[in-house]
């Protein structure tokens, strides 16, 4: 029996309720359904250079994609998934701009503003939604926000969401102090040298707005925001540049407080670290999508996206990376763990999250990213 047949039979058993999810995933491994297994299908695919490149955020996120999505997908279809990583959206966009058509295929992009940026630069593709029937399980709001940007069509599928809140070591900062100070704790002199933050201009400006009592989507006093950013810079040990570095700084107690990504902080808590997490009012909510870049092998990409949106795949990835999936909880039973994740919305409306206004942020990108670059260097 070849690996593809084994996978399909195991999937049928799982969907019929004959085996639970843990057993399903274990049997996949036991059956040798892993990336690089040389089935006849895989040999044919590799010989024909039938592959898709996927670029994401690295660390526990990429590990979850590889284990629960890419490896089983390759075993089933013979289409290899080559995955790369990046530390920030601007860094990756620079790579895409310098690339040849078809060199990059699918990107794990963050925010509607990234989608608008790529579309504005001519990188949008047009997905054939008929090839992605599992899109029906996705929260409608997460799909609808993209359509106006690309004339009613979509170039991506939503995949997960989360928040960038404030992470703090409870050994040194109490929950009560955190509730009292909120975002302003990141510019508190008492923690000089034990503060950090992400080296991303949007995040720095968002929290600078919160620290000066302003709406991050409509700040009126940017001088005050830049002053707050400079204060944070001077009090910080360093800026972190990846999720892995964020986790290391907190786990090793090099820092006591920073803004952080909800799923990475949950991973630290799972590892036994006493790290608290707080979403301040108007905290940074975001959604991530799997964006297909113009010039990619569309049918192979659509097949991968549909596979990744299958509830059993999407739930397994979500549990692995600790971010809620884009699946609608009104349509799909998301199990026991996902409802405990930070930022999870049991209603499927996401009404409690504040998202970045893409028109506002993209309209200021050229000026603000340049100014932050100067501030970051000490000006």
N, C-alpha and C positions, 0 to 999 in steps of 0.2 A: 504493500500500500504506500503510495507516495505521500509526501508531507502535506501537499495541498488537500488531498482527500481527508487525511487525518484531521487537519485543521477544521475543515468544513463539518466533519462529523462531530468533533468536539463542540463547535459553535452551535450546532443543532441541539446537542444535549443540554448545553448551557441555556439556550433560549427556551427549551421545553421544561426547564426546571429540574432536570435530572441530576445536575451537578451545580454546586454553588460557584461564585466568582473566583474564590481563592483556589478551589480545586481546578477550575477551568484554566487559570493562569499557570498553575503548577504542572498540569498535564501538557500544556503547550511546550513548556521547557523540557519535560520528560520525553516528549516525542521528538525532540531535536529541532523544533520549529524556530530556529534562530537565524539572525542575519548571517549570510555567508554560507548557509547550508547549500550544497551544490545539487539541488534537484534538477531534473531535466528542464523545468520551467526557468529556474534561476540561471542555468548555463546558457539557455537561449536568450534570456534577457540581457545578461552581461555581454554576450557576443554581439548583440545588436545595440549595445550601449543604451539599453532601455533603463533609464534611471531618472530619479528626481532629486534635485538638491534642495535641502531644507535648512534654513538658518534660524537659530533661536538664541535664547538667553543663557545657555550653558548650565552647569551645576545640576541641582536636583531636578530642574525643569527639563533639561535635555535628557537626563537619565530616564525620566518618566516617559518621555516621547519615544525614546529608543526601545525601552523594555516592553511597553504596553501597546505601542502603535506601529513603529517602523518594522521591528523584527517580525511580528505576526503578519503584517501587510506583505512583506517580502516573501515570507513563507507561502502565503496564499497566492500571490500574483506573479512572483518572480521579478517584480520591479524593484530594483535596489534603491534605497534611500540613503543618500550621502548627506550627512548633517555637519554643518558648521556652526560656529557660535559668534556672538558679538556682545560687547559690554554696554552699548548704548545705541539709540536709534540714529543719531547723527553720524556716528562712525560707520554704521552699516550702509546708510544711504550714500555716503561717499564712495564706498566700494561699488555699489550698484551703478552709480554715475560713471565710474571708470571702467565698467565691465563691457564685454561683448554681449549682444543679444543672445539670450538663452543660457548664459553662464550661471545666473542665479534664477531660481524658480519660485520657491515658496518661502515667505518670510513671516516670522511670528511677530507681527507689528503691534505696537501699543498705541491705542487711542485713535479716535476718528480723525484727529489732526494729522497723524501719520498717513492715513489712507488718503486724505485730501492732498497732502504733499506729493505723494507718489503719483496720484492721478494728475495733478497739475503739471508734473514733470514729464508726463507722457508714458508712464510705466504701467498704467492700468490695462488689464486684460479684460476679457468678457467671458464669464463662466456660463456654461450651459447647465442651468439649474436642473434640467431633466436628468442629468447624469449624477446629481447629488440629492437623491430622494430623502436622505436622512436629515436634510435641512429642515424638514417639517418638525423636527423635535426641538429646534432652537427657539429661544425666547424671541418673539416677533420684534420687540423694540430694538434688539441688538442687530437685527438684519436691516430694519427699515431706515436706520440713521445713515446707512451707506448709500442707499439708492439715489437720493437727490444729487449726490456728488458725481455720480457716473451715469446720469441720464436714465435712471430707473433700473439699470443693470447692476450687477455686483462683480467685483474683482476679488472678493474674499469670502470666507465664511467666518462668523464669530466663533471663538473657541473657549474663552474663559474671561473672568473678570476678577477684580480685587481692589485693594486700596493701598495707598502709600500713607501710612500713619506714623505714629511715634513709638519706637521701641525703647525700652529702658530696663536696666538691671535693677531688680527689686532689692538686691542687697544694699544698694546705695540710694535708690529713689523709691519712695513709697507710692502706692496707688493714689493716696490722698494728695500728695504733693503734685503728682502728675495731673490729676483732675483740676487742681487749683491753678496750675501754671499753663497747662495746655501747650500750644506750639511755642510759647515764649520761653519754655524751658531750654530750647535750643540756642537761646542768646542769654543764658543765665551765667553771670560771672562765676558763680559758685562751682560750676563744673568745667571751668577752663582747662583745656587739654584732655578732657574726657568726653568731648562732644565730637560728633562727626556728621556727615551728610553726603548725599549723592552728588557727583560732579556733573549734574545735568541742569542746564539753564532754566528749563521749565519748572523743575521741582524746586530749585532755589527761589525763583520768583514767586511760585505758589505759596511757599511757606513764609517768604518775606511779606507777602500780602496778609497772611493770617497773623503774623507777629505784629503787624501795624494796624490790625483791626479792619482790614479792607476785604472786599469781595475779590477773590482770585481771578474771577472772570470779568472784572470791571474795576481794576485798581485806578484810583484817581490821583494818588500822590506817589509817583514812581520814585521820586527822590528819597522818600521815607523807606520804600521797599529796598532800594539799593543800599541805603545806610544799614538796614537790618541784615542784608546779605553780607556786607563787609564786617559787621559785628560778629556774625556767625562764623565767617571765615577766620577771623582773628582768634576766636575762642576754640576753634576746632583743632583736634590732633591732625586730621587730614580729611580729604574727601575720599570716599570709596568709589570704585569704578565698576564693580560687578557684584552680583548677589553673593558669590562665594566670599568675596572680601568683606562684605557687610556681615555675613554670618561669623567669619573668623574674628573680626574686631570685637563683636559682642561676646562670643564664646570664650575668647582669651582675656576678656575684661580689659582690653586696651582702651575701650570707651565704655561709658555708662549710658549714653543716650544718643539717639540719632533718629532721623526718619528712616523708615524701612518698608519693604514690600511685605504685605500681609502673609503670603504663603511662605516666604523665607523665615519669617519670625515664628510661624507655626511649626516649621521644621525644627527650629532651635528648641522650642518648647517640647516637642516630641522627643528630642534627644536628652531632655532632662534639665535644660538650663532654665533658671528662674527669670525669664525675660517677660516683662509685661508689654502689652500692646494697646494703644489707644488711637482711635480715629477722632480727631478734634472736630468741632463744628466746621462745616465747609471743607472737610478733609478731602484729599485727592483721590477720587474714585476713577477707575480706568477699566476699559475693556480691551481685550486683545483679539486679534483676528489672524487668520492664516491667509495671507495675501499672495495671489499668484501674479508674478511679474510678466509683463508682455514679452512674448517670444519663447515662453516655456512650452513644453509638451503638454498641451491642454488636457487631452483625454487621460493621460497618466496622472496628472495633477488632480483632476476631478475624481478619479478613482480613489486616490489617496485621501482626499478630503472627505469623500463619502464614508470611507472606512473609518476615518478618525472621528466622524460625527456619530457613528453607530453607538448607541447607549452603552454597550458593554465596554467598548474601547474608550469612549470619552470619560466614563466614570472611573475606569482604572487609571487613566492618565491624571485626572483631577485628584484622585486620592494619592497618587504618587508625587505630584508637584505641589499639592496643598492650596490650589486655587479652585474656586467653584467653577464648574463647566458652564458653557452657554446654554445647556439644555434647560428646557422649560420644566420646572418642578410640578407644574399642573399636568404635564403630559408624560413625564418619566419619573419612576421611583428612583431617587438618587441614593438610596441606601442609608447607612447609619453615620458614616464619617462626614460626608459633605455638609450636612446641615450644621455641623459643629465648626466649620471653617470660618475664619474671619471674613467679613463682608458678605457672607451668604444671605441671599434674600429669598425666603420661602414663598413669597408671593409671585415671584417671577416678573415683577414690575420694575425693580431696581430704583424705585422712587426715593429711597433713602440715601442714594449716592450722588455726589456732586461731580459731574464730568467736565472736562475742559471744553470750552466753546471753540470749535476748530477755526471759525472765522476770526475770532478775536486773537487767538494765539498765533495762527499762521500769518496774520496781518502784521504782527510785531516781531516775527522771528528774526528777520535780517538785523534789525536794530538791537534787540534784546540779547540775542546770542553773541553778537559782537561785543556788546557792553559787558556781558558776563565774562567773556574771555579775558577782558582787561581787568575786571575785578578779581578774577581767579588768580591773576598774576601779581596782584598786590596793589593795583591802582584804585 
